[in-house]
Amino acid sequence: MRAIVYLFLLLLPPLVARADSGPVTKSSALTVLGTPALSPDFPYFPYVNPNAPKGGSVNLATLGTFDSFNPFILRGTAAFGLVNPWLVLPGGSGSGTTVGHVWESLLTGSADEGSTAYGHLAESIELPADKMWVAFNLRPEARFSDGTPVTAEDVAWTYRTLLAHGRPSMKIQYADVADVAVEGPRRVVFHFRSNQNRDLPLMVGGLSVLPKHFFEGRDFERPLTDAPIGSGPYRVASFDLGRSITYQRDPNWWAANMPTGKGTNNFDQVRVAYFRDGTVSMEAFKAGQIDIRSENVSKNWATAYEFPAVKAGQVIKRSFSHHLPNGIQGYAMNTRRPVFADRRVRQAIAIMFDFEWSNKALFFGAYTRTTSFFSNSDLASSGLPDAGELALLEPFKAKLPAEIFATPFSVPVTDGSGNNREQMRQALALLKEAGWTIKDRKLVDANGQQMSFAILLDEPSLERPTLPYTETLQKLGIDARVRMVDPAQYQRLTDNFDFDMTMMVYPQSDVPGNELRDYFSCAAAKAQGSSNVAGVCDPAVDTLVEKIVTAQTRPPLRDATRALDRVLLQNWYLVPNWGNLEFHVAWWNRFGWSDKPVREGINFDSWWVDPAKALASDAARGR
């Protein structure tokens, strides 16, 4: 959960005085946008059915492989479904088929609210007036799956272990945390270096709490191949490394009747099958081996769901509108590579992407072009900078692209014919300025070396739009090609920044904050496994990111975010791609669910197996 501005507290009981930090307020929730939508005594999340029946099973599919149950380290490929979905994507699950998890966090989010977290493992939260620390008081009911209580020592051990042995980017994310102290069996306090980073209480509250007694004696930095002990609603019941996992609902889950758990995690079993190819996965769904599918390939959504079960109503196909910030997706250029060090080269590469042709010929007109790192949000830049943005940009004017101050950012718009000659002329002019020339139909530098790079992909469906793009680049004399690898190899290559270009998604939240350090800071550019795949390292970017992290109200946040957006866009670190405001989901008609619209569009965590529907569905599939 990303937070920046003032943390408003849900409960307003009498304040407790502390000499060192001022009055302390005790709450059951934290938010950064006004006040939480739910009252302190809310019985359950409003989008769940509190009487949803428990039972049945669901079969899911994912692509790739796995060889570890530890998602917090660089080594290995972690299994799907280990952590609270709230921690996976900003604002909640948002993925259409995320369900179940093994480890819980101190706080958990609502699918219908942004930048708000409710006490989960934590029964209450304490925050002083000077906001130099946050304390979490754990619920006495909280247990790991082996019956061991979840303690403050587990929380502190988790934090220290992740910083010492977890992914290097953890140190960037939590740089403003001074220390963690255990003040009792169920009380843990995080002390901060300053009170400027408003992210920190929600960030530390979002840590998955691991069982110290399970991990002690193990090498935390090695892939975990034993079924872990967790505090979540599911246990790992069985697995075949690289092929499948079966999660079994814990009938004694401590949070089953808590407000944050009631009506959720209703399936007795969640089986996850791994596929190496999306086409095979789709065929498995059509054959009834997979129960629900979140579709992210527009061609499939338009053409692949015409099989008999859909026409007979046995499979339901539906689009769910969401109200989440979209962020940006694009082909990120690794500026650590000399070929992409020059901004003019990056701009030339970017303007050669013909979105209009791709949308018409490949995507069935399903998408719109993304032109902001903060799209679908009031934080997206547009037009020329206003006074507030200029005040932040002016100190760096000499080193920033002049276009930031003179020309609104735009991407070329073609007629969709595929004959984008005007863009080719613009690209060649930029490349010539950067020292590249055409010789023997090859684009070469001053030493006669041809421009050459590969676009790294791990999902076969991405080849469809990427291959035509490389063919367009080849018309400029560039040796551009696609390099397809399996997900495990892709993770290793991107963790080590050993690639030229790759598809990258920068998700955003309502209130961007600490995650921007991981995306764009100089420190992250040097940290193995960080999200700064483009290698962005710019004093202006670092300064603007810190302005965002420490903003205390919405107006300065908006100014700093829009200014950052302009700097990132005009430096052409990536080729902006496409997006939409819907999740496409298809499922065999065996589920019950609340049809109440939610901000995330869909919250599969709250669905359940409808016995009557399941009986008919299973009979139709010959089960």
C-alpha positions in Angstrom: 0.0 0.0 0.0 1.6 3.3 -1.1 1.0 6.4 1.1 2.5 9.9 1.1 0.2 12.6 2.6 -1.1 12.9 6.1 -2.1 9.6 7.7 -5.6 10.0 9.1 -6.6 7.7 11.8 -9.9 5.8 12.0 -10.5 5.8 15.7 -10.5 9.0 17.8 -10.3 7.7 21.4 -8.7 9.7 24.3 -5.1 10.5 23.3 -2.3 8.9 25.3 0.6 11.2 26.1 4.2 10.2 25.6 6.9 12.7 26.5 9.2 11.9 23.6 6.7 12.0 20.7 3.7 13.8 21.9 0.1 12.5 22.1 -0.4 9.0 20.6 -3.6 8.1 18.8 -4.7 4.5 18.7 -6.6 3.3 15.6 -7.8 0.2 13.8 -7.0 1.4 10.3 -4.7 3.8 8.4 -5.4 5.8 5.3 -4.0 8.7 3.3 -7.1 10.0 1.6 -9.5 11.5 4.2 -10.9 8.8 6.4 -11.5 5.1 5.9 -14.8 4.2 4.3 -15.6 1.6 7.0 -16.4 2.3 10.6 -14.2 0.8 13.4 -16.8 -1.8 14.1 -17.5 -2.9 10.5 -18.5 -6.6 10.5 -17.1 -7.5 7.1 -16.1 -6.0 3.8 -19.2 -4.7 2.0 -18.4 -6.6 -1.2 -18.4 -10.1 0.4 -21.2 -12.5 1.3 -20.6 -13.1 5.0 -22.7 -16.3 4.7 -20.8 -17.6 1.6 -20.6 -21.4 1.9 -17.2 -23.0 2.4 -16.3 -25.9 0.3 -15.5 -27.1 -3.2 -12.4 -26.5 -5.2 -11.1 -24.2 -7.9 -8.5 -25.0 -10.6 -6.3 -22.2 -11.8 -3.6 -21.9 -14.4 -0.5 -19.8 -14.6 2.4 -19.7 -17.0 6.0 -20.6 -16.3 7.5 -22.7 -13.6 8.6 -22.5 -9.9 11.3 -24.0 -7.7 10.8 -22.2 -4.5 8.3 -21.1 -1.8 10.3 -18.0 -0.9 9.3 -15.0 -2.9 11.5 -12.5 -1.0 14.9 -13.5 -2.4 16.6 -13.2 -5.8 17.4 -16.9 -6.2 14.8 -19.2 -7.5 11.3 -18.7 -9.0 8.6 -18.4 -6.3 5.3 -20.3 -6.5 2.0 -18.5 -7.2 -0.3 -17.7 -4.3 2.0 -17.3 -1.3 1.4 -13.8 -0.1 -1.6 -11.7 0.7 -3.0 -10.4 -2.7 -3.1 -6.9 -1.3 0.7 -6.9 -1.4 1.1 -8.1 -4.9 -0.5 -5.2 -6.8 -1.2 -1.6 -5.7 -4.7 -1.2 -4.4 -5.5 -4.9 -4.1 -5.4 -8.0 -6.2 -6.7 -6.5 -9.4 -5.6 -9.5 -11.4 -8.9 -11.3 -11.8 -7.9 -14.7 -10.5 -5.7 -14.0 -7.4 -7.0 -16.1 -4.6 -5.7 -17.5 -1.3 -2.4 -17.0 0.4 -0.1 -18.6 2.9 1.3 -15.6 4.8 -0.6 -12.6 6.3 0.4 -9.0 7.0 -0.2 -6.7 9.9 -2.6 -4.7 7.8 -4.8 -5.6 4.8 -6.5 -3.6 2.1 -10.0 -3.4 0.8 -10.9 -4.1 -2.8 -13.1 -1.1 -2.8 -10.7 1.5 -1.4 -7.4 3.0 -2.4 -4.5 3.8 -0.1 -6.3 2.4 3.0 -5.4 -0.5 5.2 -7.3 -2.2 8.1 -5.8 -4.0 11.0 -5.4 -7.7 10.3 -2.7 -9.5 12.2 -2.6 -6.2 14.1 -5.5 -5.5 16.4 -4.6 -1.9 16.8 -2.1 0.7 15.5 -0.6 3.5 17.5 0.9 6.6 15.9 2.3 9.6 17.7 1.8 13.2 16.9 5.3 13.6 15.5 4.9 10.4 13.4 8.4 9.3 14.2 7.3 5.7 14.9 4.4 3.3 14.6 3.4 0.5 16.9 1.4 -2.6 16.1 -0.4 -4.6 18.7 -1.0 -8.1 17.5 -4.3 -10.0 17.9 -4.1 -12.7 20.5 -6.0 -15.0 18.1 -3.3 -14.8 15.4 -1.8 -18.1 14.8 0.5 -19.9 12.3 -0.8 -23.0 10.7 1.0 -25.2 13.2 -0.8 -23.5 16.1 2.1 -21.3 17.2 1.1 -17.8 18.1 2.2 -15.0 15.8 4.4 -12.8 18.0 6.1 -9.4 17.9 9.4 -11.2 17.7 8.2 -12.9 14.4 7.5 -9.4 13.0 10.9 -8.0 14.0 12.7 -11.1 12.8 10.9 -10.9 9.5 11.9 -7.3 8.9 15.6 -7.8 9.9 15.9 -10.9 7.8 14.4 -9.4 4.7 16.7 -6.4 5.0 19.8 -8.6 5.6 19.0 -11.5 3.2 16.1 -10.5 1.0 16.1 -8.7 -2.4 18.5 -5.8 -2.4 15.7 -3.4 -3.4 14.2 -3.9 0.1 17.0 -1.7 1.5 15.9 1.1 -0.8 12.2 0.7 0.1 12.8 0.8 3.8 15.8 3.2 4.0 13.8 5.6 6.2 13.1 2.9 8.9 15.7 3.3 11.7 15.0 0.2 13.6 12.3 -2.2 15.0 11.8 -2.9 18.6 9.9 -5.7 20.4 8.1 -4.1 23.4 6.1 -7.2 24.5 5.0 -10.5 23.2 2.4 -8.9 21.0 3.7 -5.3 20.6 6.2 -4.3 18.0 7.4 -0.7 17.2 9.1 0.6 14.1 11.1 3.8 14.6 11.7 6.1 11.6 14.7 8.3 10.7 12.4 11.2 10.0 8.7 12.0 9.8 8.8 13.2 6.2 8.1 9.8 4.5 4.4 9.3 5.0 4.6 5.9 3.4 6.3 4.2 6.2 3.4 3.2 8.6 1.5 1.5 5.8 4.7 0.0 4.3 5.8 -1.7 7.4 2.2 -2.8 8.0 2.3 -4.5 4.7 5.1 -6.8 5.4 4.3 -10.5 5.2 5.0 -11.8 8.7 7.1 -15.0 8.5 7.4 -17.7 11.3 10.9 -17.3 12.9 10.7 -20.8 14.3 10.3 -22.3 10.8 13.1 -20.4 9.1 15.7 -20.4 11.8 18.4 -22.9 11.0 17.6 -22.6 7.2 19.7 -20.6 4.7 17.2 -17.9 3.9 19.0 -17.0 0.7 18.5 -20.4 -0.8 15.3 -21.4 -2.6 12.8 -23.0 -0.1 11.6 -26.4 -1.4 9.7 -27.5 1.7 6.1 -26.6 2.2 6.1 -23.5 4.5 4.3 -22.7 7.7 2.1 -19.7 7.3 -0.6 -17.7 9.1 -3.0 -17.4 6.1 -6.2 -19.2 5.1 -4.4 -21.8 3.1 -1.6 -24.3 3.6 0.5 -26.0 0.9 -1.1 -29.5 0.8 0.9 -31.0 -2.0 3.1 -29.9 -4.9 5.2 -31.0 -7.8 8.0 -28.5 -8.3 7.6 -26.7 -11.6 4.3 -28.3 -12.4 1.5 -27.8 -9.8 0.6 -26.8 -6.3 -2.5 -27.6 -4.2 -3.5 -25.3 -1.4 -5.8 -26.6 1.3 -8.0 -24.2 3.3 -7.1 -24.2 7.0 -10.4 -25.0 8.8 -8.9 -23.4 11.9 -7.7 -20.2 10.3 -7.7 -17.6 13.0 -9.2 -14.8 10.9 -12.1 -16.7 9.4 -14.6 -14.7 11.5 -12.7 -11.5 11.7 -14.0 -8.5 9.8 -11.1 -8.6 7.4 -11.5 -12.4 6.8 -15.2 -13.1 6.9 -16.8 -14.1 3.6 -13.3 -14.5 1.9 -11.2 -17.5 1.0 -14.2 -19.8 0.6 -12.7 -22.7 -1.5 -11.6 -25.8 0.3 -8.9 -26.4 -2.3 -7.1 -24.2 -4.8 -5.1 -26.1 -7.4 -2.6 -24.2 -9.5 -1.4 -25.9 -12.7 1.7 -24.5 -14.5 1.8 -24.3 -18.3 4.8 -23.3 -20.5 2.5 -22.0 -23.2 -0.5 -19.7 -23.2 -2.2 -21.6 -26.0 -2.0 -24.9 -24.1 -3.4 -23.1 -21.1 -6.3 -21.8 -23.1 -7.0 -25.3 -24.5 -7.0 -26.7 -20.9 -9.6 -24.1 -20.0 -11.8 -25.0 -23.0 -11.6 -28.6 -22.0 -12.8 -27.8 -18.5 -9.6 -28.6 -16.7 -9.3 -25.0 -15.6 -12.2 -23.2 -13.9 -11.5 -19.5 -14.4 -9.3 -17.5 -16.7 -8.2 -13.8 -16.7 -7.6 -12.9 -20.4 -5.0 -10.3 -21.3 -4.7 -11.1 -25.0 -7.2 -9.0 -27.0 -7.2 -11.4 -29.9 -8.2 -14.3 -27.7 -10.9 -12.2 -26.1 -12.3 -11.3 -29.5 -12.0 -14.7 -31.2 -11.1 -17.6 -28.9 -14.3 -17.8 -26.8 -16.7 -19.1 -29.4 -16.5 -22.7 -28.3 -19.8 -24.6 -27.5 -19.6 -24.2 -23.7 -19.8 -20.4 -24.1 -22.8 -20.6 -26.4 -24.5 -23.0 -24.1 -24.0 -20.7 -21.1 -21.8 -23.2 -19.4 -18.9 -20.7 -19.6 -19.5 -17.1 -18.7 -17.5 -14.4 -20.4 -17.5 -10.9 -18.8 -15.6 -7.7 -18.7 -15.3 -5.9 -15.3 -14.7 -2.2 -15.3 -12.2 -0.9 -12.8 -11.3 2.5 -11.3 -7.6 1.9 -10.7 -4.7 4.1 -11.9 -3.3 2.4 -14.9 0.4 3.3 -14.6 2.2 2.6 -17.9 3.3 -0.4 -20.0 6.0 -0.2 -22.6 9.2 -1.5 -24.1 11.8 -0.3 -21.6 15.3 0.5 -22.9 18.2 -0.4 -20.7 20.3 2.8 -20.6 23.2 0.8 -19.1 23.7 -0.4 -22.7 25.7 2.1 -24.8 23.3 1.9 -27.7 20.5 3.5 -25.5 22.6 6.0 -23.7 21.6 8.8 -26.1 18.1 10.3 -25.5 17.7 11.0 -29.3 18.3 7.3 -30.1 15.6 6.3 -27.5 13.2 8.8 -29.0 13.8 7.5 -32.5 13.2 3.9 -31.4 10.0 4.9 -29.6 8.4 6.9 -32.4 8.8 3.9 -34.7 6.1 2.0 -32.8 2.9 2.2 -34.9 0.2 1.8 -32.3 -2.7 2.7 -34.6 -1.7 -0.2 -37.0 -1.2 -2.6 -34.1 -4.5 -1.7 -32.5 -6.4 -2.2 -35.7 -4.6 -5.2 -37.1 -3.7 -7.1 -33.9 -5.8 -5.9 -31.0 -9.3 -5.6 -32.6 -9.4 -1.9 -31.5 -9.5 -2.9 -27.9 -6.9 -0.5 -26.5 -6.0 3.1 -26.1 -2.5 4.5 -26.2 -0.9 5.2 -22.9 0.9 8.5 -22.7 1.6 8.9 -19.0 3.4 7.0 -16.2 0.3 7.9 -14.1 -2.5 7.3 -16.5 -6.1 7.2 -15.4 -5.3 9.6 -12.6 -5.3 13.3 -11.9 -1.5 12.9 -11.4 -0.9 12.5 -15.2 0.8 15.4 -16.9 -0.8 17.2 -19.9 -0.2 20.4 -21.9 2.7 22.6 -20.6 3.9 22.7 -17.0 1.9 25.0 -14.7 3.5 27.3 -12.1 3.7 24.6 -9.4 5.5 22.2 -11.7 7.8 24.9 -13.1 9.0 25.8 -9.6 10.2 22.2 -9.3 11.6 21.9 -12.8 13.4 25.2 -13.2 16.4 24.3 -11.0 17.3 21.5 -13.4 16.3 23.4 -16.6 19.9 23.4 -18.0 20.1 19.6 -17.9 16.5 18.7 -18.8 15.2 18.3 -22.4 14.1 21.7 -23.7 10.8 20.1 -24.9 9.6 19.8 -21.3 9.2 23.6 -21.1 8.2 24.2 -24.7 6.3 21.3 -26.2 3.5 19.2 -24.7 4.5 15.5 -24.8 2.9 13.5 -27.5 3.4 10.3 -29.4 3.0 10.0 -33.2 -0.5 9.2 -34.5 -0.5 7.3 -37.8 -3.3 6.5 -40.2 -3.1 2.8 -39.3 -2.0 1.7 -42.7 1.4 0.5 -41.6 3.2 2.9 -43.9 4.5 5.3 -41.3 7.0 7.1 -43.6 6.8 10.4 -41.7 7.8 8.7 -38.5 10.7 7.0 -40.3 11.9 10.4 -41.5 11.7 11.8 -38.0 13.5 8.8 -36.5 16.3 9.0 -39.1 16.8 12.7 -38.4 17.2 12.1 -34.7 19.6 9.2 -35.3 21.7 11.3 -37.6 21.9 13.9 -34.9 23.1 11.2 -32.6 25.9 10.1 -35.0 24.3 7.2 -36.8 24.2 6.9 -40.6 22.9 4.5 -43.2 25.6 2.6 -45.0 24.8 -0.4 -47.2 21.3 -0.5 -45.8 22.6 -0.7 -42.3 22.4 1.9 -39.6 26.0 2.2 -38.4 27.9 4.4 -35.9 31.2 6.3 -36.6 33.1 3.0 -36.3 30.9 1.3 -38.9 29.2 -0.9 -36.3 25.5 -1.7 -37.0 23.0 -0.8 -34.3 21.9 -4.0 -32.8 19.6 -5.0 -29.9 17.2 -7.6 -28.8 13.8 -7.2 -27.1 13.6 -9.7 -24.3 10.2 -11.4 -23.7 9.0 -14.3 -21.5 5.4 -14.5 -22.7 4.7 -15.9 -26.3 1.6 -13.7 -26.7 3.8 -10.6 -26.7 5.6 -11.8 -29.8 2.6 -10.9 -31.8 2.9 -7.1 -31.4 6.7 -7.2 -31.0 7.7 -9.0 -34.2 6.0 -6.4 -36.4 7.7 -3.7 -34.4 11.2 -5.2 -34.9 10.4 -5.5 -38.6 9.6 -1.8 -38.7 12.9 -1.0 -37.0 14.7 -3.2 -39.5 13.6 -0.9 -42.2 15.8 1.7 -40.6 18.8 -0.6 -40.9 18.7 -1.7 -37.3 19.4 -5.3 -36.4 16.4 -5.6 -34.1 15.1 -9.0 -33.0 13.0 -10.7 -30.4 14.6 -12.9 -27.7 12.1 -15.3 -26.1 13.1 -17.0 -22.9 11.3 -19.0 -20.1 10.1 -17.1 -17.1 12.8 -18.4 -14.8 15.6 -17.2 -17.2 13.7 -14.0 -17.7 13.8 -13.3 -14.0 17.5 -13.9 -13.8 18.3 -11.7 -16.8 16.2 -8.8 -15.6 17.4 -9.1 -12.0 20.9 -8.7 -13.3 19.9 -6.1 -15.9 21.4 -8.4 -18.6 19.2 -7.4 -21.5 18.7 -4.6 -24.1 15.0 -3.9 -24.1 12.1 -5.6 -22.4 8.4 -5.2 -21.8 7.8 -3.4 -18.5 4.8 -2.5 -16.5 5.0 0.3 -13.9 1.8 0.0 -11.8 0.7 3.0 -9.8 -1.6 3.8 -7.0 -3.8 6.7 -6.0 -1.0 8.1 -3.9 2.4 7.2 -5.4 5.3 7.1 -3.0 8.1 4.9 -1.8 7.8 2.5 -4.7 9.0 5.2 -7.1 12.4 5.0 -5.5 12.5 1.3 -6.6 11.3 2.3 -10.1 13.4 5.3 -10.9 16.1 6.3 -8.4 19.9 6.2 -8.9 20.2 3.8 -5.9 17.7 1.4 -7.5 19.6 1.6 -10.9 22.5 -0.1 -9.1 20.6 -2.5 -6.9 20.3 -6.0 -8.3 16.7 -7.1 -8.7 15.2 -3.6 -8.5 12.4 -2.5 -10.7 14.6 0.2 -12.3 15.1 -1.9 -15.4 15.7 1.2 -17.6 18.6 2.3 -15.4 17.2 5.7 -14.8 19.7 7.8 -12.9 19.0 11.5 -13.0 19.3 14.2 -10.2 16.1 15.8 -11.3 14.3 12.4 -11.1 15.8 11.6 -7.6 14.7 15.1 -6.3 11.2 14.8 -7.7 10.7 11.3 -6.3 11.7 12.6 -2.9 9.3 15.5 -3.3 6.5 12.9 -3.9 7.5 10.7 -1.0 7.5 13.6 1.4 4.5 15.5 0.1 2.1 16.3 2.9 -1.0 17.3 1.0 -2.5 16.6 -2.4 -1.5 19.8 -4.3 2.3 19.5 -3.8 2.0 15.7 -4.5 0.2 16.5 -7.8 2.8 19.1 -8.8 5.7 16.8 -8.1 4.1 13.8 -9.8 3.2 15.6 -12.9 6.7 17.1 -13.1 8.3 13.7 -12.7 5.9 12.4 -15.4 7.2 15.0 -17.8 10.9 14.2 -17.1 10.4 10.5 -17.6 8.3 10.9 -20.8 10.6 13.4 -22.5 13.6 11.3 -21.7 12.0 8.4 -23.6 13.1 5.6 -21.3 10.4 3.4 -22.8 8.2 3.0 -25.8 4.6 3.7 -24.5 2.3 0.9 -25.2 -1.4 0.4 -24.6 -4.0 -0.1 -21.9 -7.7 -0.2 -21.1 -10.1 0.1 -18.1 -11.4 -3.4 -18.0 -10.4 -6.9 -16.8 -11.6 -9.7 -19.1 -12.6 -12.8 -17.2 -14.2 -16.1 -18.3 -15.2 -18.9 -16.0 -17.1 -22.2 -15.9 -20.5 -21.5 -14.4 -20.0 -23.1 -11.0 -19.4 -20.0 -8.7 -21.5 -17.7 -6.6 -20.3 -14.1 -6.1 -21.6 -10.8 -5.0 -22.4 -8.7 -8.0 -21.7 -5.4 -6.2 -19.3 -3.3 -8.3 -16.0 -2.8 -6.6 -13.2 -0.4 -7.4 -10.9 -3.1 -8.4 -13.5 -4.5 -10.9 -13.4 -8.0 -9.5 -12.4 -9.6 -6.2 -12.2 -13.4 -6.7 -11.1 -13.8 -3.1 -14.7 -13.4 -2.1 -16.3 -15.9 -4.6 -17.5 -19.3 -3.6 -18.5 -22.6 -5.1 -22.3 -22.8 -5.7 -23.2 -26.5 -5.1 -26.1 -26.6 -7.6 -24.1 -24.8 -10.3 -21.0 -26.9 -9.6 -23.0 -30.1 -10.0 -24.4 -29.0 -13.4 -21.0 -27.6 -14.5 -19.1 -30.7 -13.5 -21.7 -32.9 -15.3 -21.3 -30.8 -18.5 -17.5 -31.4 -18.3 -17.8 -35.1 -17.6 -16.3 -34.8 -14.1 
